[in-house]
C-alpha cells in the first residue's frame, strides 16, 4: 500500500471539520498563549527597566510582517493544492526562504552599525537583549512562512502542536536564563528565539514534501497581483495590533511602560480565543473560491468571534485585576488594572475586523486594502501627535480603539454594504 505520509491534509466535510479543527487550534492557542504568558511571571525577578526593555523589543519582533507572510503562503498553498500546481509552490517557498534570510542579514548589519544609537534611544540596559531580539527576528520570519504552508494545506493538527512547542520552549528557556543566569530582558528574548525557532523547525519538517519537490517556474505577475494586496491588508491589521507599544516607549518612563506592557499582554490574549476561527476559515474559503464552490463559513465565524471576543473582554475586565496580582508585583497592580478596560475594549473591534479581512482577501476582494492602508497610515501619524499633546496612556488606548472601530466599519461596509461581485483579482 502506498504511504500517505506526504499527502496534503485537506478535509472537505465543512462544518464537522471546521468545529474540530478550530476547536483544536483554540486549545493549542490557549495552551501556547498560557505558556508564553508564563514568561511574564519573570517580571517579578527583574527590574522594571529590564521588563520595559523586554516589552519594547518583543513588540519589535511582533511588528514583523509575520501575519502577511503567513497568510500569503496559506493562500498560495491552498490555491496551488486546489489547482494541482505543487511544483510551482516549491519554487515560491524556496525563493521566499532565501529572501527572508537576505533581508534579515541586511537588517542585522544595520543594527550592528547603529547599535549604540538604538540602545540609547530605547533606554535599553545593554545591547545583549537587542541581539537576542535580532536572532528572534530571523526565526520569526521563517516560522510564519512555513506555518502558512501548514495552514494552507489544512494540516491544523501540526500547526497547533508547533504553537504549543513554541510556547513551552519559550517559557522553559526564559525561566532558566533569567532565574539561573540572571540575564534579565536578554534571557527572556533568548527564550523567545528558542521557542519560535522550535516551532519553525517543526513546520519546516512537516512541509518538506512541498518545498523539497522539484521546483517549477510560476507566473510572477499573477503571484505579485495576489501577494501585494495580501501583504498590505494583513500588514495593516498587524500594525494596528502591535505598534502602540513602540510609539509609547518613546514618550513614557520605564515605570510608566511596565504596567502598559502588562495590560497589553493580558488584553492581546483575547485574540488567542478568536484567531483560530479565522485561521481555519481562510484556507477553506481560498480552496472553495479556487474551485468555484460556495462556502457559508463566514457568518458562523463572525458570530462566534463576536461572542467570544465580547465575553472575553468582559471576563478580563472582571478577573484581570486578580490575574495582575498573581503575575506581577504589587506596584504594577493599580496602573495595570486602570488600563485593562481600555486595552480590552480596543481589541474587540480589531478581532471582528480580522475575520472580515480574512474573508474578503480569501475571496480576492482586494478593494478594501487601500482603505486599510490609509487607516493604518493615519493611525501611525496620529498617535505621535496625540502623545505630544496628551501624556496619557489612556489616551493612547482610546486612539487605538477609535482607529480599530474605523477599521471594523470599513471592513463591514465591504462585507455587507457593497454588493458582492466577482473577485477583483484572480
C-alpha positions in Angstrom: 0.0 0.0 0.0 1.3 3.5 -0.9 2.4 5.6 2.0 0.2 8.6 3.0 3.0 10.4 4.8 3.3 13.2 2.2 -0.3 13.6 1.1 -1.6 17.1 1.9 -4.2 17.2 4.7 -7.4 18.6 3.2 -10.7 17.9 4.8 -13.8 18.5 2.7 -16.5 18.0 5.4 -17.0 21.7 6.1 -18.9 22.1 9.3 -17.7 19.0 11.2 -14.1 19.6 10.1 -14.4 23.3 11.0 -15.5 22.8 14.5 -13.0 20.0 15.2 -10.1 21.9 13.7 -10.9 25.3 15.1 -11.5 23.7 18.5 -8.1 22.1 18.4 -6.4 25.3 17.4 -8.2 27.1 20.2 -6.9 24.6 22.7 -3.4 24.9 21.1 -3.6 28.7 21.1 -4.7 28.9 24.7 -2.1 26.4 25.8 0.7 28.1 23.8 -0.6 31.5 24.9 -0.6 30.5 28.6 2.9 29.2 28.4 4.1 32.3 26.5 2.3 34.5 29.1 4.1 32.5 31.8 7.3 34.2 30.7 5.8 37.4 32.2 5.9 35.9 35.7 9.6 36.5 35.5 8.8 40.2 35.7 8.9 39.7 39.5 12.5 38.7 39.3 13.9 41.5 37.2 13.9 45.4 37.5 11.2 47.4 35.8 13.7 48.8 33.3 14.5 45.3 32.1 10.9 44.4 31.8 10.1 47.6 29.9 13.0 46.8 27.6 11.7 43.3 27.1 8.3 44.5 26.2 9.6 47.0 23.7 12.0 44.6 21.9 9.3 41.9 21.9 6.9 44.3 20.1 9.7 44.9 17.5 9.6 41.2 16.8 5.8 41.2 16.9 5.7 44.1 14.4 7.4 42.0 11.7 5.2 41.2 8.8 4.5 37.7 10.2 0.8 37.8 9.6 1.1 38.9 6.0 3.8 36.3 5.3 1.8 33.5 6.9 -1.4 34.4 5.1 0.3 34.8 1.7 1.6 31.3 1.9 -1.6 29.9 3.4 -3.4 31.4 0.4 -0.8 30.2 -2.2 -0.7 26.7 -0.7 -4.5 26.3 -0.6 -4.8 27.6 -4.1 -2.0 25.5 -5.6 -3.2 22.3 -3.9 -6.7 23.0 -5.3 -5.4 23.5 -8.8 -2.6 20.9 -8.8 0.4 23.2 -9.1 2.5 21.9 -6.2 5.9 22.2 -8.0 5.3 25.9 -8.6 4.6 26.2 -4.8 8.0 24.6 -4.2 9.7 27.4 -6.1 7.8 30.1 -4.3 8.7 28.6 -0.9 12.4 28.3 -1.7 12.6 31.8 -3.1 10.9 33.3 -0.1 13.1 31.3 2.3 16.2 32.7 0.6 15.0 36.3 0.5 13.8 36.4 4.1 17.4 35.4 5.1 18.9 38.1 2.9 16.6 40.8 4.3 17.3 39.7 7.8 21.1 39.8 7.2 20.8 43.4 5.9 18.7 44.4 8.9 21.3 42.7 11.3 24.0 44.7 9.6 22.0 47.9 10.2 21.6 47.0 13.9 25.4 46.4 14.1 26.2 49.8 12.6 23.6 51.8 14.7 23.7 49.7 17.8 24.7 52.4 20.2 22.0 54.8 19.0 19.3 52.1 19.3 20.3 51.2 22.8 20.4 54.9 23.9 17.1 55.8 22.1 15.1 52.9 23.6 16.8 53.2 27.0 17.9 49.6 26.9 20.1 48.3 29.8 22.6 46.9 27.3 23.0 45.5 23.8 22.6 41.9 24.7 18.8 41.9 24.6 18.9 43.8 21.3 20.9 41.0 19.7 18.7 38.3 21.2 15.8 40.2 19.5 17.8 40.2 16.2 18.0 36.4 16.4 14.4 36.1 17.3 13.6 38.2 14.2 15.2 35.6 11.9 13.1 32.7 13.2 10.0 35.0 13.4 10.4 35.4 9.6 10.7 31.7 8.9 8.0 30.4 11.2 5.1 32.2 9.6 6.3 31.2 6.1 6.1 27.5 6.9 3.2 27.7 9.4 1.4 29.4 6.5 2.1 26.3 4.3 0.7 24.1 7.1 -2.4 26.3 7.3 -2.9 26.3 3.6 -2.8 22.5 3.3 -5.1 22.4 6.3 -2.7 20.4 8.5 -4.1 22.1 11.6 -3.0 19.2 13.9 0.7 20.0 13.5 0.0 23.7 13.2 -1.4 23.5 16.7 1.5 21.4 18.1 4.0 23.8 16.6 2.4 26.6 18.6 2.4 24.6 21.8 6.1 23.7 21.4 6.8 27.3 20.7 5.2 28.4 24.0 6.7 25.6 26.0 10.2 26.2 24.6 10.0 29.9 25.2 8.9 29.5 28.8 11.4 26.9 29.8 14.3 28.6 28.1 13.5 32.0 29.5 13.0 30.7 33.1 16.4 29.0 33.0 18.2 32.0 31.5 16.6 34.5 33.8 16.4 32.6 37.1 19.7 30.6 36.8 21.8 33.0 34.8 20.2 36.4 35.7 20.1 37.5 32.1 17.0 39.7 32.5 15.4 41.0 29.3 18.1 39.3 27.2 17.2 35.9 28.7 13.5 36.4 28.1 14.2 37.4 24.4 16.6 34.4 24.0 13.7 32.2 25.2 11.5 33.8 22.5 14.2 33.0 19.9 14.5 29.3 21.0 10.7 28.8 21.3 9.9 30.4 17.9 12.8 28.5 16.4 11.4 25.2 17.7 8.0 25.9 16.1 9.7 26.9 12.8 11.7 23.7 12.8 8.5 21.6 13.2 6.8 23.4 10.4 9.8 23.1 8.1 10.0 19.4 8.7 6.3 18.8 8.2 6.2 20.6 4.9 9.4 19.1 3.4 7.4 17.2 0.8 6.2 20.5 -0.6 9.4 22.7 -0.5 11.6 19.7 -1.3 9.8 18.9 -4.6 11.5 19.8 -7.9 10.6 23.5 -8.4 8.8 24.7 -11.5 8.5 28.2 -12.9 5.4 30.2 -11.8 3.5 33.2 -13.0 5.4 36.1 -11.4 2.8 38.7 -12.4 -0.1 36.7 -11.1 1.8 35.9 -7.9 2.5 39.6 -7.2 -1.1 40.6 -8.0 -2.2 38.4 -5.1 0.8 38.9 -2.8 0.8 42.7 -2.7 -2.8 43.2 -1.5 -2.5 40.3 0.9 0.7 41.7 2.4 -0.7 45.2 2.7 -4.1 44.1 4.1 -2.8 41.8 6.7 0.1 44.1 7.4 -2.3 46.9 8.2 -4.1 44.6 10.7 -0.8 43.6 12.3 0.4 47.2 12.5 -2.8 48.2 14.4 -2.3 45.2 16.7 1.3 45.7 17.7 2.7 49.2 17.1 1.2 51.1 20.0 3.9 49.9 22.5 6.8 51.1 20.3 5.2 54.5 19.9 4.5 54.8 23.6 8.0 53.7 24.6 9.5 56.9 23.3 7.2 59.1 25.5 6.9 57.2 28.8 9.3 56.3 31.5 10.2 52.7 32.4 8.0 52.9 35.4 5.1 54.0 33.2 5.7 51.5 30.5 5.9 48.4 32.6 2.2 48.4 33.6 1.3 49.3 30.0 3.2 46.3 28.7 1.5 44.1 31.3 -2.0 45.4 30.3 -1.2 44.9 26.7 -0.1 41.3 27.3 -3.3 40.4 29.0 -5.5 42.2 26.5 -4.0 40.7 23.4 -4.7 37.3 24.9 -8.3 37.9 23.8 -7.1 37.0 20.3 -5.9 33.6 21.5 -9.6 32.7 21.7 -10.7 34.1 18.3 -7.9 33.9 15.8 -8.2 30.1 15.3 -11.7 30.6 13.9 -10.4 32.9 11.1 -7.2 30.7 10.7 -9.3 27.6 9.9 -11.8 29.6 7.7 -9.2 31.2 5.5 -7.8 28.3 3.5 -11.2 26.7 3.2 -12.6 29.8 1.5 -9.5 30.1 -0.7 -9.9 26.4 -1.7 -13.6 26.9 -2.3 -13.0 30.1 -4.4 -10.4 28.4 -6.5 -12.8 25.6 -7.3 -15.8 27.9 -7.7 -17.6 26.3 -4.8 -19.9 28.0 -2.3 -18.9 28.4 1.4 -21.1 29.8 4.1 -18.5 29.6 6.9 -18.1 33.4 7.3 -21.4 34.1 9.1 -20.6 31.3 11.6 -17.1 32.6 12.2 -18.0 36.2 12.6 -20.8 35.3 15.1 -18.5 33.1 17.1 -15.8 35.7 17.1 -18.2 38.4 18.4 -19.5 36.2 21.2 -16.0 35.0 22.3 -14.3 38.5 22.0 -17.1 40.3 23.9 -17.3 37.7 26.6 -13.5 37.5 26.8 -13.3 41.3 27.2 -15.9 41.4 29.9 -14.2 38.5 31.7 -10.8 40.2 31.5 -12.3 43.4 32.9 -13.7 41.4 35.9 -10.9 39.0 36.6 -8.0 40.9 35.2 -7.1 42.6 38.5 -6.8 39.2 40.1 -4.6 38.0 37.3 -2.4 41.1 37.6 -1.9 40.4 41.4 -0.9 36.8 40.7 1.6 37.5 37.9 3.1 40.9 38.8 4.5 42.7 41.8 2.2 45.0 43.9 3.5 48.2 42.4 2.1 47.1 39.0 -1.5 46.4 40.1 -3.2 49.8 40.3 -1.8 51.2 37.0 -2.3 47.9 35.1 -5.9 47.5 36.3 -6.8 51.0 35.3 -5.5 50.3 31.7 -7.1 46.9 31.2 -10.7 48.0 30.3 -9.4 50.5 27.6 -7.0 47.9 26.2 -9.5 45.1 26.1 -12.2 47.3 24.5 -9.7 48.3 21.8 -9.0 44.6 20.9 -12.7 43.6 20.4 -13.3 45.6 17.1 -9.9 44.5 15.8 -10.8 40.9 16.4 -14.0 41.3 14.4 -12.3 43.3 11.6 -9.7 40.5 11.4 -12.4 37.9 10.5 -13.8 40.2 7.8 -10.4 40.8 6.4 -9.7 37.1 6.2 -13.0 36.6 4.3 -12.5 39.5 1.9 -8.9 38.6 1.0 -9.6 34.9 0.7 -12.2 35.7 -1.9 -9.9 38.1 -3.7 -12.0 41.2 -2.9 -9.0 43.5 -2.6 -10.9 46.8 -2.9 -10.8 47.1 0.9 -7.0 47.1 1.0 -6.3 50.8 0.1 -8.7 51.9 2.8 -7.0 49.7 5.3 -3.6 51.1 4.4 -4.9 54.7 4.7 -6.3 53.9 8.1 -3.1 52.3 9.3 -1.1 55.3 8.0 -3.5 57.7 9.6 -3.1 55.9 12.9 0.7 55.9 12.6 0.7 59.7 12.0 -2.0 60.5 14.6 -0.6 58.6 17.6 2.7 60.6 17.9 0.7 63.8 17.7 -1.6 62.6 20.5 1.4 61.6 22.6 2.9 65.0 22.1 -0.2 66.8 23.4 -1.5 64.3 25.9 1.0 62.5 28.1 -1.6 59.8 29.0 -1.6 56.1 28.4 -5.4 56.0 28.5 -5.5 58.5 25.6 -3.1 56.2 23.6 -5.5 53.3 24.1 -8.6 55.5 23.2 -6.9 56.4 20.0 -6.1 52.8 19.2 -9.7 51.8 20.0 -11.1 54.6 17.8 -9.0 53.5 14.8 -9.9 49.9 15.3 -13.6 50.9 15.3 -13.0 52.7 12.0 -11.2 49.6 10.6 -14.2 47.5 11.7 -16.6 49.9 10.0 -14.7 49.9 6.7 -14.5 46.1 6.6 -18.2 45.8 7.5 -19.0 48.1 4.6 -17.1 46.0 2.1 -18.7 42.8 3.5 -22.3 43.9 3.9 -22.6 47.4 2.4 -21.4 46.6 -1.1 -23.0 44.1 -3.4 -20.7 41.1 -3.8 -19.3 41.0 -7.3 -16.7 38.7 -8.9 -13.2 38.8 -7.3 -11.2 41.9 -8.1 -8.0 39.8 -8.6 -7.6 36.3 -9.7 
